[in-house]
Amino acid sequence: MNSNVAIRWVTSQASSAISMSAGASTTAKQQPETVYMYLDESGNFDFGPNGSEMFIMTCVVMNRPFRLSHVLMDYRYDCLENGVEIEKFHACEDTRDVRLGVYRRLAALGSGVRAYSVSIEKDQVPEDMRKASALYSEVFSWIVEEVYRNECGPDTAKAIVVTDSLPKQARKKEVEGPLKTFMKRVFQNNGIPYSLMHHCSSCDPNLQVADYFCWAVHRKLVKGFDWPYSVIEGFVKERGIASVKESGDA
């Protein structure tokens, strides 16, 4: 991790309330589980006046069976039958009615999805991170390490991490090396087998869920809109806020 950047993680009170209410009926795990992590990012890598204000990455954590992915697949077929052509769900491109339908289904899920998100203001990014590959790799490591601390343990059989296709600016050869080194340190060296994949979001409804979560966080932080973040807030376990350390900070 970049030693010049401090990460402050804030626990969501809404998420804590859901966890407490669900805890009484949760039975002990009978066998090791595979932890799935789906990641999506918001913001660009332009640090000029036309660049995005923030760079945000969101990770949605799930275990099988994937209830929500089946719900979304059914909703896609509902859309097709009603004359709405949907190849994949993509929050910033979908119509308002389609977005409402997706978020209603997210809200109705109740449990089974945990989300983590980290954000950094672009004007706070240190000079040595102002390359697409460096920024992507650093933010990825911040969020996945926090997910590891909260979601992985002795009952974890494997960690499967799936990102959307890597941005064109973050060239694959420059990103995959640091990411694999990081994954080996965090997972393999702690006895957890892992897989890291970069897939097109159209191939996996769970990546589309991550996109919808990330869009909600972006609307909240950049635009100041409570909707749709208020719909998914209960699933957001933690939000990380990154900032450059002041001189003299530990």
Backbone as CSV, one residue per row, in Angstrom:
resi,resn,N_x,N_y,N_z,CA_x,CA_y,CA_z,C_x,C_y,C_z
1,MET,0.837,-1.200,0.000,0.000,0.000,0.000,0.873,1.252,0.000
2,ASN,0.358,2.331,-0.574,1.066,3.589,-0.597,1.114,4.157,0.816
3,SER,2.332,4.370,1.321,2.488,4.811,2.712,2.103,6.266,2.905
4,ASN,1.889,6.998,1.800,1.514,8.401,1.907,0.013,8.613,2.016
5,VAL,-0.736,7.533,1.950,-2.195,7.637,1.971,-2.749,6.944,3.213
6,ALA,-3.675,7.607,3.881,-4.340,7.031,5.047,-5.753,6.624,4.658
7,ILE,-6.191,5.461,5.147,-7.538,4.973,4.876,-8.316,4.944,6.186
8,ARG,-9.439,5.626,6.205,-10.319,5.603,7.378,-11.574,4.837,7.009
9,TRP,-11.812,3.725,7.719,-12.974,2.882,7.436,-14.102,3.224,8.404
10,VAL,-15.276,3.439,7.846,-16.458,3.802,8.629,-17.476,2.683,8.500
11,THR,-17.912,2.152,9.640,-18.914,1.089,9.643,-20.302,1.682,9.472
12,SER,-21.085,1.061,8.606,-22.444,1.537,8.362,-23.361,1.104,9.495
13,GLN,-24.030,2.061,10.124,-24.971,1.733,11.194,-26.162,0.951,10.655
14,ALA,-26.585,1.275,9.445,-27.713,0.549,8.847,-27.343,-0.904,8.625
15,SER,-26.101,-1.155,8.197,-25.643,-2.521,7.993,-25.567,-3.271,9.312
16,SER,-25.093,-2.609,10.369,-25.005,-3.245,11.679,-26.377,-3.652,12.179
17,ALA,-27.376,-2.821,11.940,-28.727,-3.134,12.390,-29.264,-4.370,11.684
18,ILE,-29.000,-4.476,10.367,-29.446,-5.648,9.622,-28.742,-6.894,10.118
19,SER,-27.422,-6.784,10.369,-26.653,-7.938,10.830,-27.164,-8.432,12.173
20,MET,-27.501,-7.492,13.081,-27.983,-7.882,14.400,-29.337,-8.561,14.305
21,SER,-30.217,-8.039,13.448,-31.545,-8.624,13.344,-31.506,-9.984,12.673
22,ALA,-30.526,-10.179,11.783,-30.414,-11.461,11.087,-29.664,-12.493,11.911
23,GLY,-28.872,-12.002,12.881,-27.995,-12.919,13.600,-28.718,-13.987,14.387
24,ALA,-29.878,-13.667,14.919,-30.571,-14.623,15.771,-31.001,-15.865,15.022
25,SER,-31.290,-15.713,13.723,-31.770,-16.850,12.953,-30.684,-17.511,12.128
26,THR,-29.451,-16.999,12.216,-28.357,-17.536,11.416,-27.788,-18.780,12.089
27,THR,-27.729,-19.877,11.369,-27.167,-21.091,11.926,-25.682,-21.147,11.666
28,ALA,-24.965,-21.923,12.470,-23.521,-22.059,12.314,-23.195,-22.716,10.975
29,LYS,-22.089,-22.266,10.377,-21.679,-22.838,9.111,-21.244,-24.289,9.310
30,GLN,-21.705,-25.144,8.423,-21.417,-26.566,8.557,-20.154,-26.974,7.809
31,GLN,-19.742,-26.213,6.825,-18.566,-26.569,6.053,-17.924,-25.308,5.493
32,PRO,-16.643,-25.399,5.125,-15.967,-24.215,4.577,-16.688,-23.684,3.349
33,GLU,-16.704,-22.370,3.228,-17.395,-21.710,2.118,-16.400,-20.962,1.237
34,THR,-16.750,-20.843,-0.022,-16.000,-19.990,-0.930,-16.564,-18.579,-0.840
35,VAL,-15.679,-17.626,-0.658,-16.076,-16.224,-0.600,-15.873,-15.619,-1.986
36,TYR,-16.945,-15.088,-2.552,-16.894,-14.433,-3.851,-16.867,-12.920,-3.651
37,MET,-15.971,-12.256,-4.362,-15.871,-10.794,-4.309,-15.981,-10.256,-5.728
38,TYR,-16.967,-9.382,-5.939,-17.190,-8.778,-7.251,-16.915,-7.284,-7.143
39,LEU,-16.038,-6.772,-8.026,-15.603,-5.380,-7.913,-15.932,-4.570,-9.157
40,ASP,-16.302,-3.314,-8.897,-16.561,-2.370,-9.982,-16.032,-1.020,-9.542
41,GLU,-15.634,-0.182,-10.509,-15.091,1.126,-10.167,-15.890,2.229,-10.851
42,SER,-15.786,3.424,-10.290,-16.445,4.605,-10.842,-15.442,5.746,-10.847
43,GLY,-15.444,6.506,-11.927,-14.476,7.595,-12.068,-13.436,7.238,-13.109
44,ASN,-12.769,8.243,-13.640,-11.774,7.996,-14.671,-10.366,8.261,-14.144
45,PHE,-9.400,8.154,-15.036,-8.000,8.306,-14.650,-7.413,9.615,-15.164
46,ASP,-8.285,10.549,-15.494,-7.879,11.861,-15.980,-7.719,12.793,-14.779
47,PHE,-6.520,13.319,-14.595,-6.274,14.218,-13.465,-6.309,15.683,-13.883
48,GLY,-6.767,15.937,-15.099,-6.913,17.299,-15.569,-8.251,17.881,-15.183
49,PRO,-8.558,19.073,-15.673,-9.813,19.762,-15.301,-11.064,19.023,-15.745
50,ASN,-10.939,18.158,-16.736,-12.110,17.415,-17.220,-12.237,16.029,-16.580
51,GLY,-11.350,15.721,-15.660,-11.391,14.418,-15.004,-12.483,14.338,-13.956
52,SER,-12.800,13.125,-13.549,-13.801,12.926,-12.499,-13.295,13.471,-11.172
53,GLU,-14.223,13.860,-10.328,-13.855,14.427,-9.024,-13.263,13.366,-8.107
54,MET,-13.796,12.148,-8.182,-13.383,11.075,-7.278,-13.137,9.794,-8.059
55,PHE,-12.376,8.903,-7.432,-12.259,7.533,-7.917,-12.807,6.634,-6.815
56,ILE,-13.758,5.784,-7.188,-14.473,4.948,-6.222,-14.401,3.500,-6.677
57,MET,-14.156,2.610,-5.743,-14.232,1.186,-6.045,-15.141,0.528,-5.015
58,THR,-15.992,-0.355,-5.488,-16.959,-1.028,-4.626,-16.834,-2.528,-4.815
59,CYS,-16.873,-3.242,-3.704,-16.778,-4.704,-3.722,-18.031,-5.286,-3.081
60,VAL,-18.704,-6.158,-3.810,-19.870,-6.869,-3.283,-19.433,-8.297,-2.962
61,VAL,-19.691,-8.711,-1.735,-19.266,-10.024,-1.249,-20.479,-10.937,-1.157
62,MET,-20.337,-12.149,-1.680,-21.445,-13.097,-1.693,-20.940,-14.511,-1.432
63,ASN,-21.854,-15.368,-1.050,-21.634,-16.811,-0.978,-22.746,-17.498,-1.748
64,ARG,-22.466,-18.660,-2.268,-23.518,-19.410,-2.950,-24.501,-19.970,-1.929
65,PRO,-25.775,-20.121,-2.356,-26.346,-19.866,-3.681,-26.581,-18.380,-3.914
66,PHE,-26.428,-17.945,-5.167,-26.572,-16.543,-5.521,-28.041,-16.229,-5.798
67,ARG,-28.767,-15.893,-4.769,-30.196,-15.629,-4.932,-30.442,-14.444,-5.862
68,LEU,-29.663,-13.385,-5.665,-29.940,-12.155,-6.392,-29.670,-12.299,-7.881
69,SER,-28.667,-13.064,-8.259,-28.369,-13.204,-9.685,-29.539,-13.857,-10.418
70,HIS,-30.202,-14.824,-9.763,-31.366,-15.465,-10.384,-32.547,-14.497,-10.472
71,VAL,-32.680,-13.646,-9.441,-33.744,-12.642,-9.462,-33.515,-11.667,-10.617
72,LEU,-32.267,-11.242,-10.810,-31.964,-10.309,-11.895,-32.162,-10.945,-13.263
73,MET,-31.798,-12.212,-13.388,-32.016,-12.889,-14.663,-33.506,-12.935,-15.001
74,ASP,-34.336,-13.250,-14.000,-35.785,-13.260,-14.228,-36.280,-11.869,-14.616
75,TYR,-35.742,-10.838,-13.967,-36.153,-9.475,-14.276,-35.751,-9.096,-15.703
76,ARG,-34.583,-9.544,-16.135,-34.163,-9.270,-17.517,-35.170,-9.864,-18.499
77,TYR,-35.600,-11.093,-18.238,-36.586,-11.712,-19.134,-37.924,-10.980,-19.071
78,ASP,-38.285,-10.481,-17.872,-39.498,-9.656,-17.766,-39.373,-8.428,-18.666
79,CYS,-38.195,-7.796,-18.639,-37.971,-6.615,-19.472,-38.107,-6.961,-20.950
80,LEU,-37.501,-8.070,-21.357,-37.570,-8.466,-22.766,-39.014,-8.724,-23.193
81,GLU,-39.768,-9.377,-22.326,-41.163,-9.686,-22.660,-42.034,-8.438,-22.724
82,ASN,-41.563,-7.365,-22.063,-42.308,-6.107,-22.083,-41.735,-5.119,-23.095
83,GLY,-40.907,-5.630,-23.995,-40.400,-4.792,-25.074,-39.211,-3.936,-24.736
84,VAL,-38.563,-4.186,-23.582,-37.370,-3.425,-23.192,-36.153,-4.307,-23.430
85,GLU,-35.331,-3.913,-24.398,-34.172,-4.739,-24.748,-33.043,-4.508,-23.757
86,ILE,-32.700,-5.549,-23.012,-31.647,-5.472,-22.005,-30.623,-6.573,-22.280
87,GLU,-29.415,-6.171,-22.662,-28.336,-7.150,-22.806,-27.703,-7.431,-21.452
88,LYS,-27.503,-6.363,-20.696,-26.994,-6.464,-19.331,-27.498,-5.242,-18.578
89,PHE,-27.518,-5.330,-17.261,-27.900,-4.181,-16.450,-26.661,-3.317,-16.220
90,HIS,-26.789,-2.032,-16.507,-25.691,-1.084,-16.328,-26.309,0.218,-15.848
91,ALA,-26.054,0.567,-14.592,-26.826,1.609,-13.920,-26.810,2.947,-14.648
92,CYS,-25.649,3.378,-15.137,-25.592,4.717,-15.729,-26.210,4.758,-17.122
93,GLU,-26.469,3.593,-17.735,-27.044,3.541,-19.073,-28.511,3.108,-19.073
94,ASP,-28.944,2.407,-18.041,-30.316,1.908,-17.998,-31.305,3.060,-17.833
95,THR,-32.530,2.833,-18.274,-33.572,3.839,-18.084,-33.947,3.929,-16.609
96,ARG,-34.621,5.004,-16.258,-35.029,5.197,-14.862,-35.918,4.055,-14.395
97,ASP,-36.842,3.614,-15.238,-37.751,2.539,-14.840,-36.990,1.236,-14.597
98,VAL,-36.006,0.950,-15.443,-35.212,-0.270,-15.254,-34.406,-0.173,-13.962
99,ARG,-33.810,0.998,-13.723,-33.050,1.165,-12.480,-33.937,0.965,-11.260
100,LEU,-35.134,1.535,-11.298,-36.067,1.352,-10.182,-36.339,-0.126,-9.948
101,GLY,-36.510,-0.873,-11.031,-36.771,-2.302,-10.905,-35.617,-3.050,-10.285
102,VAL,-34.396,-2.702,-10.686,-33.225,-3.371,-10.113,-33.098,-3.051,-8.635
103,TYR,-33.202,-1.771,-8.281,-33.030,-1.394,-6.873,-34.150,-1.952,-5.995
104,ARG,-35.351,-2.067,-6.527,-36.435,-2.694,-5.751,-36.074,-4.143,-5.429
105,ARG,-35.484,-4.815,-6.383,-35.115,-6.219,-6.161,-33.938,-6.334,-5.204
106,LEU,-33.025,-5.390,-5.265,-31.939,-5.356,-4.290,-32.499,-5.167,-2.878
107,ALA,-33.408,-4.223,-2.732,-33.978,-3.931,-1.411,-34.749,-5.111,-0.860
108,ALA,-35.410,-5.870,-1.743,-36.232,-6.994,-1.294,-35.408,-8.209,-0.902
109,LEU,-34.127,-8.205,-1.258,-33.296,-9.379,-0.988,-33.186,-9.657,0.504
110,GLY,-32.976,-8.616,1.288,-32.959,-8.775,2.739,-31.615,-9.137,3.328
111,SER,-30.899,-10.077,2.742,-29.610,-10.498,3.286,-28.851,-11.249,2.202
112,GLY,-27.630,-11.664,2.549,-26.847,-12.477,1.618,-25.849,-11.698,0.791
113,VAL,-25.879,-10.373,0.885,-24.952,-9.519,0.149,-24.321,-8.546,1.139
114,ARG,-22.995,-8.438,1.078,-22.286,-7.436,1.886,-21.457,-6.592,0.933
115,ALA,-21.449,-5.301,1.150,-20.726,-4.417,0.248,-19.729,-3.557,1.019
116,TYR,-18.608,-3.301,0.355,-17.562,-2.423,0.862,-17.241,-1.436,-0.256
117,SER,-16.952,-0.205,0.115,-16.621,0.783,-0.902,-15.519,1.690,-0.383
118,VAL,-14.625,2.093,-1.273,-13.559,3.013,-0.896,-13.501,4.130,-1.927
119,SER,-13.242,5.337,-1.453,-13.207,6.490,-2.342,-12.004,7.362,-2.030
120,ILE,-11.517,8.026,-3.068,-10.446,8.997,-2.878,-10.706,10.171,-3.818
121,GLU,-10.556,11.375,-3.290,-10.676,12.554,-4.137,-9.444,12.633,-5.024
122,LYS,-9.658,12.887,-6.299,-8.567,12.814,-7.265,-7.463,13.835,-6.953
123,ASP,-7.844,14.996,-6.430,-6.812,15.990,-6.131,-5.997,15.620,-4.889
124,GLN,-6.405,14.533,-4.196,-5.657,14.032,-3.056,-4.674,12.918,-3.441
125,VAL,-4.745,12.456,-4.673,-3.922,11.322,-5.094,-2.461,11.758,-5.209
126,PRO,-1.538,11.060,-4.535,-0.113,11.405,-4.643,0.397,11.259,-6.074
127,GLU,1.468,11.966,-6.376,2.014,11.958,-7.737,2.362,10.560,-8.210
128,ASP,2.900,9.713,-7.298,3.320,8.382,-7.731,2.146,7.438,-7.969
129,MET,0.922,7.893,-7.709,-0.270,7.093,-8.000,-1.047,7.633,-9.190
130,ARG,-0.541,8.671,-9.836,-1.308,9.328,-10.894,-1.086,8.671,-12.256
131,LYS,-1.101,7.373,-12.244,-1.155,6.558,-13.456,-2.305,5.597,-13.272
132,ALA,-2.985,5.269,-14.369,-4.158,4.410,-14.256,-3.829,3.092,-13.567
133,SER,-2.728,2.469,-13.961,-2.374,1.170,-13.389,-2.069,1.283,-11.902
134,ALA,-1.383,2.351,-11.498,-1.021,2.522,-10.088,-2.249,2.815,-9.239
135,LEU,-3.113,3.709,-9.711,-4.308,4.057,-8.944,-5.226,2.852,-8.801
136,TYR,-5.461,2.142,-9.895,-6.330,0.970,-9.846,-5.768,-0.073,-8.876
137,SER,-4.479,-0.358,-8.977,-3.863,-1.389,-8.132,-3.934,-1.023,-6.659
138,GLU,-3.666,0.247,-6.341,-3.676,0.674,-4.942,-5.077,0.587,-4.347
139,VAL,-6.058,1.117,-5.054,-7.425,1.115,-4.521,-7.933,-0.319,-4.401
140,PHE,-7.608,-1.157,-5.372,-7.957,-2.579,-5.303,-7.383,-3.202,-4.031
141,SER,-6.122,-2.933,-3.741,-5.498,-3.542,-2.555,-6.131,-3.036,-1.267
142,TRP,-6.508,-1.749,-1.214,-7.142,-1.220,-0.006,-8.437,-1.954,0.292
143,ILE,-9.259,-2.091,-0.726,-10.595,-2.637,-0.475,-10.557,-4.142,-0.271
144,VAL,-9.752,-4.859,-1.038,-9.729,-6.323,-0.909,-9.103,-6.732,0.420
145,GLU,-8.102,-5.990,0.881,-7.511,-6.329,2.177,-8.512,-6.131,3.315
146,GLU,-9.327,-5.097,3.214,-10.355,-4.879,4.237,-11.418,-5.976,4.183
147,VAL,-11.785,-6.386,2.981,-12.739,-7.487,2.845,-12.154,-8.764,3.425
148,TYR,-10.892,-9.016,3.158,-10.228,-10.202,3.718,-10.320,-10.198,5.242
149,ARG,-10.037,-9.066,5.858,-10.051,-8.990,7.329,-11.434,-9.268,7.898
150,ASN,-12.457,-8.865,7.177,-13.818,-8.986,7.691,-14.545,-10.249,7.266
151,GLU,-14.182,-10.807,6.131,-14.980,-11.872,5.532,-14.290,-13.229,5.474
152,CYS,-12.994,-13.275,5.648,-12.262,-14.533,5.488,-11.716,-15.012,6.828
153,GLY,-11.663,-16.326,6.983,-11.172,-16.904,8.221,-10.988,-18.400,8.079
154,PRO,-10.966,-19.118,9.199,-10.747,-20.569,9.154,-11.800,-21.328,8.355
155,ASP,-12.995,-20.748,8.222,-14.065,-21.435,7.495,-14.106,-21.040,6.017
156,THR,-13.074,-20.347,5.535,-13.009,-19.956,4.124,-12.282,-21.017,3.318
157,ALA,-12.993,-21.617,2.374,-12.392,-22.663,1.539,-11.574,-22.063,0.406
158,LYS,-12.051,-20.941,-0.151,-11.373,-20.310,-1.274,-11.912,-18.896,-1.431
159,ALA,-11.085,-18.013,-1.981,-11.519,-16.659,-2.324,-11.494,-16.524,-3.843
160,ILE,-12.628,-16.129,-4.409,-12.720,-15.892,-5.848,-13.032,-14.413,-6.042
161,VAL,-12.111,-13.714,-6.693,-12.232,-12.270,-6.893,-12.435,-12.016,-8.378
162,VAL,-13.529,-11.326,-8.703,-13.877,-11.057,-10.096,-14.061,-9.555,-10.261
163,THR,-13.282,-8.959,-11.157,-13.472,-7.551,-11.476,-14.107,-7.435,-12.852
164,ASP,-14.694,-6.282,-13.100,-15.109,-5.975,-14.462,-13.842,-5.924,-15.323
165,SER,-14.000,-6.028,-16.639,-12.846,-5.949,-17.536,-12.001,-4.735,-17.167
166,LEU,-10.690,-4.906,-17.120,-9.813,-3.819,-16.717,-9.973,-2.627,-17.650
167,PRO,-9.996,-1.406,-17.099,-10.088,-0.221,-17.955,-8.947,-0.181,-18.959
168,LYS,-9.223,0.346,-20.135,-8.201,0.383,-21.186,-6.961,1.147,-20.742
169,GLN,-7.162,2.195,-19.947,-6.016,2.993,-19.513,-5.108,2.214,-18.567
170,ALA,-5.705,1.297,-17.797,-4.929,0.470,-16.865,-4.533,-0.812,-17.585
171,ARG,-3.457,-0.728,-18.344,-3.084,-1.837,-19.198,-2.865,-3.113,-18.402
172,LYS,-3.357,-4.198,-18.971,-3.388,-5.480,-18.274,-2.021,-5.880,-17.745
173,LYS,-0.990,-5.745,-18.565,0.338,-6.206,-18.158,0.887,-5.385,-16.994
174,GLU,0.431,-4.115,-16.869,0.911,-3.271,-15.786,0.122,-3.469,-14.497
175,VAL,-1.073,-4.024,-14.597,-1.936,-4.197,-13.427,-1.858,-5.609,-12.869
176,GLU,-1.843,-6.604,-13.728,-1.963,-7.981,-13.260,-0.816,-8.398,-12.356
177,GLY,0.409,-7.943,-12.654,1.552,-8.310,-11.814,1.382,-7.870,-10.374
178,PRO,1.157,-6.546,-10.129,0.949,-6.093,-8.748,-0.257,-6.753,-8.074
179,LEU,-1.338,-6.968,-8.836,-2.518,-7.582,-8.225,-2.240,-9.018,-7.798
180,LYS,-1.542,-9.774,-8.633,-1.227,-11.164,-8.292,-0.288,-11.236,-7.095
181,THR,0.687,-10.328,-7.039,1.588,-10.292,-5.882,0.805,-10.005,-4.612
182,PHE,-0.108,-9.041,-4.696,-0.945,-8.703,-3.547,-1.819,-9.884,-3.134
183,MET,-2.475,-10.537,-4.095,-3.361,-11.657,-3.789,-2.599,-12.805,-3.139
184,LYS,-1.409,-13.060,-3.621,-0.599,-14.129,-3.026,-0.271,-13.806,-1.576
185,ARG,0.090,-12.552,-1.305,0.447,-12.164,0.061,-0.747,-12.271,1.003
186,VAL,-1.891,-11.779,0.563,-3.046,-11.707,1.453,-3.742,-13.056,1.604
187,PHE,-3.888,-13.792,0.507,-4.664,-15.035,0.559,-3.781,-16.282,0.619
188,GLN,-2.984,-16.491,-0.386,-2.204,-17.730,-0.445,-1.270,-17.882,0.747
189,ASN,-0.603,-16.811,1.135,0.321,-16.887,2.267,-0.390,-17.093,3.594
190,ASN,-1.704,-16.915,3.612,-2.497,-17.166,4.815,-3.349,-18.424,4.677
191,GLY,-2.975,-19.267,3.723,-3.602,-20.581,3.607,-4.940,-20.611,2.903
192,ILE,-5.263,-19.554,2.155,-6.543,-19.506,1.443,-6.277,-19.525,-0.060
193,PRO,-6.644,-20.593,-0.756,-6.513,-20.599,-2.221,-7.356,-19.471,-2.819
194,TYR,-6.916,-18.946,-3.957,-7.650,-17.839,-4.549,-7.626,-17.924,-6.069
195,SER,-8.578,-17.240,-6.678,-8.591,-17.014,-8.118,-8.906,-15.549,-8.341
196,LEU,-8.227,-14.937,-9.311,-8.464,-13.547,-9.679,-8.785,-13.502,-11.165
197,MET,-9.942,-12.946,-11.501,-10.394,-12.923,-12.889,-10.914,-11.541,-13.261
198,HIS,-10.759,-11.172,-14.536,-11.262,-9.914,-15.065,-12.234,-10.249,-16.191
199,HIS,-13.526,-10.120,-15.914,-14.558,-10.565,-16.846,-15.418,-9.395,-17.312
200,CYS,-15.971,-9.522,-18.487,-16.953,-8.562,-18.969,-18.206,-8.665,-18.099
201,SER,-18.750,-7.536,-17.687,-19.881,-7.568,-16.754,-21.118,-8.231,-17.345
202,SER,-21.214,-8.273,-18.684,-22.388,-8.897,-19.288,-22.439,-10.400,-19.046
203,CYS,-21.304,-10.998,-18.657,-21.276,-12.452,-18.474,-21.711,-12.877,-17.085
204,ASP,-21.863,-11.933,-16.153,-22.129,-12.324,-14.764,-23.055,-11.313,-14.096
205,PRO,-24.272,-11.718,-13.737,-25.189,-10.800,-13.054,-24.611,-10.226,-11.762
206,ASN,-23.721,-10.955,-11.110,-23.156,-10.444,-9.862,-22.257,-9.234,-10.095
207,LEU,-21.578,-9.187,-11.247,-20.823,-7.981,-11.600,-21.770,-6.813,-11.851
208,GLN,-22.933,-7.106,-12.381,-23.925,-6.052,-12.612,-24.482,-5.539,-11.283
209,VAL,-24.577,-6.409,-10.298,-24.966,-5.982,-8.948,-23.908,-5.027,-8.397
210,ALA,-22.624,-5.379,-8.562,-21.542,-4.508,-8.097,-21.609,-3.149,-8.778
211,ASP,-21.922,-3.137,-10.070,-22.064,-1.879,-10.808,-23.168,-1.022,-10.197
212,TYR,-24.294,-1.625,-9.859,-25.413,-0.876,-9.287,-25.068,-0.341,-7.894
213,PHE,-24.340,-1.118,-7.118,-23.902,-0.627,-5.809,-22.945,0.552,-5.986
214,CYS,-21.990,0.408,-6.914,-20.990,1.460,-7.109,-21.642,2.743,-7.609
215,TRP,-22.627,2.619,-8.484,-23.329,3.796,-8.999,-24.062,4.522,-7.870
216,ALA,-24.648,3.758,-6.959,-25.349,4.364,-5.821,-24.379,5.137,-4.931
217,VAL,-23.211,4.553,-4.679,-22.197,5.241,-3.864,-21.730,6.507,-4.571
218,HIS,-21.497,6.415,-5.881,-21.065,7.578,-6.658,-22.097,8.709,-6.579
219,ARG,-23.360,8.377,-6.731,-24.411,9.395,-6.664,-24.436,10.072,-5.293
220,LYS,-24.179,9.298,-4.262,-24.188,9.842,-2.900,-22.992,10.769,-2.673
221,LEU,-21.797,10.304,-3.040,-20.583,11.050,-2.711,-20.321,12.216,-3.660
222,VAL,-20.593,12.031,-4.936,-20.255,13.052,-5.930,-21.414,14.002,-6.188
223,LYS,-22.621,13.462,-6.275,-23.788,14.282,-6.599,-24.559,14.751,-5.367
224,GLY,-24.357,14.054,-4.234,-25.085,14.421,-3.023,-26.523,13.945,-2.992
225,PHE,-26.842,12.920,-3.813,-28.208,12.395,-3.877,-28.366,11.202,-2.935
226,ASP,-29.375,11.229,-2.087,-29.614,10.118,-1.163,-30.121,8.874,-1.880
227,TRP,-30.876,9.089,-2.966,-31.345,7.944,-3.748,-30.367,7.702,-4.884
228,PRO,-29.966,6.438,-5.112,-30.477,5.186,-4.539,-29.650,4.633,-3.381
229,TYR,-28.678,5.446,-2.866,-27.844,4.904,-1.789,-28.687,4.487,-0.592
230,SER,-29.749,5.226,-0.310,-30.614,4.886,0.819,-31.223,3.495,0.668
231,VAL,-31.368,3.026,-0.576,-31.950,1.706,-0.827,-30.979,0.594,-0.455
232,ILE,-29.690,0.821,-0.726,-28.698,-0.256,-0.533,-27.819,-0.045,0.693
233,GLU,-28.069,1.028,1.437,-27.192,1.376,2.562,-27.079,0.241,3.580
234,GLY,-28.160,-0.481,3.791,-28.128,-1.560,4.775,-27.188,-2.697,4.420
235,PHE,-26.810,-2.802,3.142,-25.897,-3.848,2.706,-24.440,-3.402,2.740
236,VAL,-24.214,-2.103,2.917,-22.850,-1.565,2.904,-22.267,-1.698,4.306
237,LYS,-21.362,-2.629,4.484,-20.778,-2.850,5.804,-19.804,-1.747,6.188
238,GLU,-18.956,-1.340,5.220,-17.965,-0.312,5.516,-17.713,0.553,4.285
239,ARG,-17.419,1.829,4.560,-16.932,2.725,3.511,-15.567,3.241,3.913
240,GLY,-14.629,3.144,2.999,-13.283,3.627,3.245,-13.072,4.984,2.594
241,ILE,-12.498,5.907,3.350,-12.222,7.243,2.837,-10.709,7.421,2.849
242,ALA,-10.125,7.609,1.676,-8.678,7.725,1.544,-8.276,9.188,1.447
243,SER,-7.157,9.508,2.092,-6.646,10.877,2.026,-5.145,10.856,2.223
244,VAL,-4.476,11.873,1.729,-3.026,11.971,1.881,-2.715,12.322,3.338
245,LYS,-1.731,11.619,3.902,-1.342,11.895,5.273,-0.717,13.264,5.402
246,GLU,-1.071,13.942,6.479,-0.416,15.218,6.771,0.985,14.940,7.308
247,SER,1.885,15.880,7.105,3.244,15.708,7.637,3.190,15.575,9.137
248,GLY,3.919,14.589,9.665,3.907,14.332,11.099,2.965,13.249,11.524
249,ASP,2.051,12.811,10.595,1.140,11.707,10.927,1.922,10.429,11.097
250,ALA,1.407,9.541,11.984,2.092,8.262,12.176,1.917,7.403,10.945
